[in-house]
Amino acid sequence: MATRTSSLRLATRRRVDWRRAEFVLTALAFLGFITVGIKIRTIYAGLPAHPLFIHVPVVLIPVSIMGAFAFIARPDWFDRYGILLCLCSIVAMSSIFLAMQAGVALLYALHLTGFRLVLIHEHEAAAHVLAVAFTLFTACLILTFSSYRISGGWPTGLQVADDILGSRAIYLFLRVSLVLLALLSAYMVYKVGDLGARAVWEGRLHPAA
């Protein structure tokens, strides 16, 4: 009887619970790529969408990065705020794609030439690097969150995930990778913003005599 009870408990532990936060967050991250196909040039009354859309990543990317640093220093915060931070990062990632597509649509409408067009192309290239870097950051954040929980004794039941992410060495590797990707993303969001601001304002503001 005791053996049968132990077997039932083992089977229950190994059953995959697809409602677990790790799986839900991964699914939401993939759904976040839907904004890659959305191109909006203007919104209400012909107002350009790009200058408004960029406020979302400009706010949420630094919040996600600072949150990641805080969680690296205090891993126990993953228990209470890990899901919230991952959701914030997913929204930030999606907003990058949305802002980029709006920027492409706006560029075609402006017909820029000269040095402004060069700066815009540099701005666009930097935005692509940011999109890749922050997508990797978001993926690494979700994996780090998952590894923290699995290696801490809460397996998902999915054997492959539990075997890989349950390793303390993998958890350490993910934490280091998260820091590096956070630093790269922080630098790129600054560079993208700087190039965008220069393209708009350089040469237009003159100091008072």
N, C-alpha and C positions, 0 to 999 in steps of 0.2 A: 504493500500500500504506500509506504514511504517512497519507494523507488518510483512508483507511478506519479505521485504528487510532484516529485522533483523533476520528472520528465515533462510534466505539464507546465511547470513554471519555466523550465528552460525553453520550451516551445513558445511560450508567451513572450519571453524576453527576446527571442530571435524573430518574432513576427514583425514585419516592417510596418511602422506607423507612418503612412504617407502624409499625415496631418502635422507631423513634426515641423517645427519652425525651420529647420535646415532645408527641408524639401520645399516648403512654401516659399521661402526667401529665394531659393534657386529658381523656382518657376516664375516668380515676380521679376527677377533680374532678366530672364529671357524675354518676358513680356515687355520689359522696358525698352527693348530694341524696336518696338513698333513705331516709336517716334522718328526712327531713321527715314521712314517713308512719308513723313508729314512735312510739307513745305508750305509755310504761310508767309506771305510777303507783307500784308497789311492787316490791321484789325480795325476797330471802330473808327469811322470817319477818315479812313485812309492813313491812319497813323502807322508808321513802320513797326512791324512786329519784333524785329531783331533787337532794337535797343531796350525793349521791355522784357523780352524773353531772357536776355543775358543776366538780368538781376537774380534769377533763380539759381543758376550755377555759381554766380559770384558770391552768393550768400551760403548756399548749401555745401559747396565743395570745401571751403575753409572749416565749416562746422563739422563736416565728416572727418576731415584730416585731424582737427584738434581733438575730436572725440576718439579717434583711433590712437593718438598719442596717450590720451588719458587712460584708455583701456589697456594699453600696453603696460603702463605704470601700475594700474590697478585692475588686474584681470578679473577679479571678483565682480566688477561692474558689468561684465558680460551677462551675469545672471539676471540683473534687473533691467539693464538698458541695452543689451546687445541687439535685440530685435529692432528696437527703435533706431539705433544707429545704422543698422543695415538698411532699413527702409529709407532713411534719410539719404544714404549713399546711392541707393537705387534711383530715387527721384532725381538726385543731382546728376547722375549718369544720363538718364533719359532727357533731362533738360538741356544737356550739352548737345545732344543730337538735334533736338528741336531748335535750339538757337543757331546751330550751324546751318541747318536747312533754311531757316528764315534769313540768315545772312547771305546765303547763295542767291536766294530770290531777290533780296534787296540789291545785291551787287549788279545783277542783270538789269535792274530798273534804273540805276544811277548813271551808267555809262561813264565811269571814271577813266581818267587818263593821267599820264605823268607819274610823279613820285607817289601820289596818293594811291594809285592803282598798284604800284609796287608794294607799298606798305600793307594794303589790303590783302594782297597775295601772301605776304609774309604772315599776316594775321591769320589767314585761312590755313596755311600750312602748320602754324603753331597750334591752332585749334584741333587739327587732326591728331597731332601728337598728344595733346591733352586728352582727347577722346579715348585714344588707345590706353594711355597711362592710367586714366581714372577708371576705365572699364576693368583693367587688370587690378587696380586698387579695390574696386567693389567686389570682384570675384575673390580676391585674397581676404578681404574682410569677412565675407560670408564663410569662407573655408576656415579662417581662424576662429570665428565664433563656433562653427561646427566642431572643430578639433578640440576647442576648450571643453565643450560639453561631453563629447565622446570620450576623450582621454581622461575626463574627470569622473568617469564611471556611469555615464548615461548613454549607452549605445543606441543606435537607431534601429538595429535589427537588420539593416542592409549590410551583409557581410563585407563586401568590398570597401564600402565607405568606413565601416568600423575598423577594419584591419589597417587601412592607410591612415585615416585621421585619428585613430586611437593611439598612435605612436607619439610619445613625448618629444622625440627628435623631430618629427614632422611639425608638431605644434610650435616648437622653438624656431624651426625654419620659416614657418608661416609668419610668425611674429616679426622676425628680422625682415622678411620680404615686405611685410605691411609697412614697416617704417621707411624702407627705401622707396616704395611706390608712393607713399604719402609725401615724402620730400620732393620727388619728381613731379607729382601732381601740383604741389604748392608752387614750385618754380614755374611750371608751365601755365598755370592760371594767371600768375603775375605777368608772364611774358605775353600771353594772349591779350590781356587787358591793356598792357602798355602799348603794344602795336596797334590795337584798335583805337586807343585814345589819340595816339600820334597821327593816325590816318585821318581822324576827324578834326583835330584841333591844331596840328602843327602848321605854323605859318599864318594862322588866322587870328591869334591873339598877340597883341603888341603891347609892350610895357609903356606906361605913361611917361611922357617926356619930363 
